Amino acid sequence: MLGIHRALRTLRPSVASHRCGILLNNNNRGALISALSRAQKGYLECNAGAPMHQTRFFGHVANDQNGPSTIESSKTKKTLHHLHEETLFDDLTGSRKIKIGTRFSEGKPHVLVIYTGGTIGMKPDLNGSLAPSPGFFTEYLKNMEELQVGSNSMPKVSIMEFDPILDSSCMGPEDWVHIAEVIEENYLQYDSFVVCMGTDTMAYTASALSFMFQNLGKTVIFTGAQIPLSKAYNDARRNLIVSLIMAGLKEINEVCLFFNDKLMRGCRASKVNSFGLDAFDSPNFPPLAQIGVNI
């Protein structure tokens, strides 16, 4: 991880996106990917023979309370993963004016959940083995009681699902940049972001984005699960719900990682256990928050 940190520190470009106040400098994207790739060597083993993803931004599907879902057009100059975005219980057509540094829109905070893949959204196949299940994660969230209209304790939620969904063990610097670009592209439309992904490279991804973003005025929380939502006994539902609650708090303006009972700084978290529910820890820095009876 130190190699990745050093590679990121050498870039430190100025804020490139004045409209949102965060950095993703086009002049340094290539250098960032190259530096991260060199730093990544020895830490991650990805499938070099895997085909490149054909990526583009699909737009978003707004869930109309009074009728069937309608597709809203969306254009972008960036090359992004093909995403399906479905708004849960809220209409995105209303215009909002958000100045740089403004975190919350009027009323409830609006959280964008970005699902890249991972155990949290898997289902057992015919042999009983967990396998990726495109669309399952989105459909599950649509039916979560906690996210229904009238729930006062939860923020408004929208969901983006990568297509194809990604195996986190094969994710690398280019995928990290894609996630950062998705957040940049939607920075003014949402109050905070929750990224749900596999645990194998979650710490690397959170750390990379921690250094890629400067002047971040909103919350970005990474989370996942050891046991998927499709299982009756799981840690996925709790991790997701608590992450959404924390994403609605005003006090957090950085990239974080939440797992089990701890909210950790993104650049300080490490995976320490592949079989227990307390899979991540922050050994050299105290957690930003700990969950018990109270937060």
C-alpha positions in Angstrom: 0.0 0.0 0.0 2.9 2.4 0.7 3.9 2.2 -2.9 0.4 3.2 -4.0 0.4 6.1 -1.6 3.7 7.3 -2.8 2.6 7.1 -6.4 -0.4 9.1 -5.7 1.5 11.7 -3.7 3.7 12.4 -6.7 0.8 13.6 -8.8 -1.1 16.1 -6.5 -2.6 18.1 -9.5 -4.6 21.2 -8.9 -8.4 21.1 -8.8 -9.5 20.5 -12.4 -13.3 20.5 -12.0 -14.3 24.0 -10.8 -18.0 23.1 -11.0 -17.7 20.5 -8.3 -14.5 21.5 -6.4 -12.8 18.0 -6.7 -9.9 16.9 -8.8 -9.7 14.6 -11.7 -7.2 16.3 -13.9 -7.3 15.0 -17.5 -3.7 15.8 -18.1 -2.7 13.5 -15.2 -5.1 10.6 -15.8 -2.6 8.7 -17.9 0.2 9.4 -15.4 -2.1 8.3 -12.5 -2.9 5.0 -14.1 0.7 4.4 -15.0 2.0 5.3 -11.6 -0.7 3.2 -9.8 0.0 0.3 -12.1 3.7 0.3 -11.1 2.8 0.7 -7.4 0.2 -2.0 -7.7 2.8 -4.6 -8.8 3.4 -7.0 -5.9 0.2 -6.1 -4.1 -2.5 -7.2 -6.5 -2.7 -10.1 -8.9 -5.2 -9.4 -11.6 -6.1 -11.5 -14.6 -3.9 -10.1 -17.4 -5.8 -12.0 -20.0 -9.2 -10.7 -19.1 -10.9 -8.7 -21.9 -11.2 -5.0 -21.6 -14.6 -3.8 -20.7 -16.5 -1.9 -23.3 -17.6 1.1 -21.3 -20.0 3.9 -21.8 -22.5 5.8 -19.7 -26.1 4.6 -20.2 -28.0 7.3 -18.3 -30.5 6.7 -15.6 -33.9 5.2 -15.2 -36.2 7.2 -13.0 -38.8 5.3 -11.1 -42.1 7.2 -11.5 -44.4 6.8 -8.5 -47.4 7.3 -10.8 -46.5 5.0 -13.6 -43.9 2.8 -15.2 -40.2 3.7 -15.2 -39.1 6.2 -17.8 -35.6 6.6 -19.3 -33.9 10.0 -18.9 -31.2 10.8 -21.4 -27.7 11.5 -20.2 -24.7 12.6 -22.3 -21.0 12.6 -21.2 -17.7 13.1 -22.9 -16.1 10.6 -20.6 -15.6 6.9 -21.2 -17.3 5.2 -18.3 -18.5 1.7 -17.4 -21.9 0.9 -18.9 -24.2 1.7 -16.0 -27.8 1.2 -15.2 -29.1 3.8 -12.7 -32.5 3.4 -11.2 -33.9 6.0 -8.9 -35.6 4.6 -5.8 -38.8 6.3 -4.8 -37.8 9.8 -5.9 -38.0 11.8 -9.1 -34.7 13.2 -10.4 -36.2 15.7 -12.9 -36.3 18.6 -10.4 -33.6 21.2 -10.8 -31.4 22.2 -7.9 -28.8 24.9 -7.5 -25.8 23.7 -5.5 -22.7 25.9 -5.0 -19.3 24.5 -4.4 -19.0 23.5 -0.8 -22.8 23.0 -0.4 -23.4 19.5 0.9 -27.1 19.1 1.2 -30.1 19.9 -0.9 -33.3 21.0 0.7 -35.0 18.2 2.6 -33.5 14.8 2.9 -30.0 14.1 1.7 -29.9 12.2 -1.6 -27.4 9.3 -1.7 -26.1 7.7 -4.9 -25.3 4.0 -4.4 -22.7 2.7 -6.9 -22.6 -1.1 -7.2 -19.6 -2.4 -9.0 -20.0 -6.1 -8.0 -18.9 -8.3 -5.2 -20.3 -10.7 -2.7 -22.9 -8.3 -1.4 -25.0 -8.8 -4.5 -24.3 -12.4 -5.3 -26.7 -15.3 -5.4 -26.2 -19.1 -5.1 -26.1 -20.9 -8.5 -27.5 -24.3 -9.3 -24.5 -25.9 -7.5 -24.9 -23.8 -4.4 -21.9 -21.7 -5.2 -22.1 -17.9 -5.0 -22.1 -16.3 -8.4 -22.6 -12.7 -9.8 -26.3 -11.9 -10.4 -26.8 -8.8 -12.5 -29.8 -6.8 -11.5 -30.3 -8.6 -8.2 -28.7 -5.9 -6.0 -30.8 -3.1 -7.6 -34.1 -5.1 -7.3 -33.3 -5.9 -3.6 -32.8 -2.3 -2.7 -36.1 -1.4 -4.5 -37.9 -3.7 -2.1 -36.1 -2.8 1.1 -38.6 -1.6 3.7 -36.1 0.8 5.2 -35.9 2.7 1.9 -39.6 3.0 1.2 -41.3 6.4 1.1 -42.2 7.6 4.6 -39.0 6.2 6.2 -37.8 9.3 8.2 -34.5 7.8 9.3 -33.1 7.0 5.9 -31.9 9.4 3.1 -33.3 9.3 -0.5 -31.5 6.7 -2.5 -30.6 6.1 -6.1 -28.7 3.1 -7.5 -26.1 2.7 -10.3 -25.1 -0.8 -11.2 -22.1 -1.6 -13.4 -22.7 -3.7 -16.4 -20.8 -5.9 -16.5 -20.4 -6.2 -12.8 -16.8 -6.6 -11.8 -14.8 -9.2 -9.8 -12.9 -7.0 -7.3 -10.0 -9.4 -7.3 -9.3 -8.3 -10.9 -10.0 -4.6 -10.4 -7.0 -2.2 -10.9 -6.1 1.4 -11.4 -8.3 1.9 -14.5 -11.3 0.7 -12.6 -10.5 3.0 -9.7 -10.4 6.0 -12.1 -13.7 4.9 -13.6 -15.3 4.9 -10.1 -13.9 8.4 -9.4 -15.2 9.7 -12.7 -18.7 8.4 -12.0 -18.6 10.3 -8.7 -17.2 13.4 -10.4 -19.9 13.2 -13.1 -22.7 13.0 -10.5 -21.1 15.3 -7.8 -23.7 18.1 -8.1 -26.7 15.8 -8.4 -26.2 14.0 -5.1 -25.3 14.8 -1.5 -23.1 11.8 -0.8 -22.0 8.5 -2.3 -21.9 4.8 -1.2 -19.8 2.5 -3.3 -20.6 -1.2 -2.8 -18.0 -3.6 -4.1 -16.0 -6.8 -3.4 -13.8 -6.9 -0.4 -10.6 -8.2 -2.1 -9.5 -4.8 -3.4 -11.8 -2.5 -1.4 -9.0 -1.1 0.8 -6.9 -0.3 -2.3 -9.8 1.4 -4.1 -10.8 3.5 -1.1 -7.1 4.5 -0.5 -6.7 5.5 -4.2 -9.8 7.6 -4.2 -8.8 9.2 -0.9 -5.7 10.7 -2.7 -7.4 11.3 -6.0 -10.0 13.7 -4.6 -9.1 17.1 -3.2 -11.4 19.7 -1.6 -14.0 16.9 -1.2 -17.1 18.4 0.4 -19.2 15.3 0.4 -19.2 11.8 1.9 -17.9 8.8 -0.1 -18.3 5.5 1.8 -17.1 2.1 0.6 -18.8 -1.0 1.9 -19.5 -4.6 1.0 -20.1 -7.9 2.7 -18.8 -11.3 3.7 -22.2 -12.9 3.3 -24.5 -11.7 0.5 -28.0 -10.1 0.7 -29.4 -13.3 -0.8 -28.6 -15.3 2.4 -31.1 -15.2 5.3 -28.1 -14.7 7.7 -25.9 -12.0 6.4 -23.9 -8.9 7.2 -24.7 -7.2 3.9 -28.0 -5.6 4.9 -26.5 -4.1 8.1 -23.4 -2.8 6.4 -25.5 -1.2 3.7 -28.1 0.4 6.0 -25.5 1.9 8.3 -23.4 3.2 5.4 -26.5 4.9 4.1 -27.3 6.5 7.5 -23.7 7.7 7.8 -23.7 9.0 4.3 -26.5 11.3 5.4 -24.5 12.9 8.2 -23.1 16.4 7.8 -19.9 15.7 9.7 -18.2 13.4 7.2 -16.5 15.0 4.2 -14.0 12.4 3.0 -13.5 9.0 1.5 -14.3 6.3 4.2 -14.7 2.5 4.5 -17.4 1.1 6.7 -17.5 -2.6 7.7 -19.1 -4.5 10.6 -19.0 -1.8 13.3 -16.3 0.7 12.2 -16.2 3.7 9.9 -12.5 4.0 8.9 -10.6 6.6 6.9 -10.2 5.3 3.4 -6.5 5.6 3.2 -6.0 3.8 6.6 -8.2 0.7 6.3 -6.8 -2.7 5.6 -8.4 -6.1 5.1 -7.3 -8.3 8.0 -9.8 -11.3 7.9 -11.3 -13.2 5.0 -13.6 -15.4 7.0 -14.9 -13.2 9.9 -17.4 -10.4 9.7 -14.9 -7.9 11.1 -12.9 -8.1 7.9 -11.3 -4.6 8.0 -9.4 -2.7 10.5 -7.5 0.6 10.8 -4.4 -0.5 12.9 -2.5 2.8 12.7 -5.3 5.3 13.0 -8.5 5.2 15.2 -11.9 4.7 13.5 -13.8 7.8 12.6 -16.9 6.3 14.2 -17.9 3.0 15.9 -21.3 1.4 16.0 -22.9 0.2 19.2 -26.2 1.2 20.7 -25.3 4.7 19.4 -23.0 5.9 16.7 
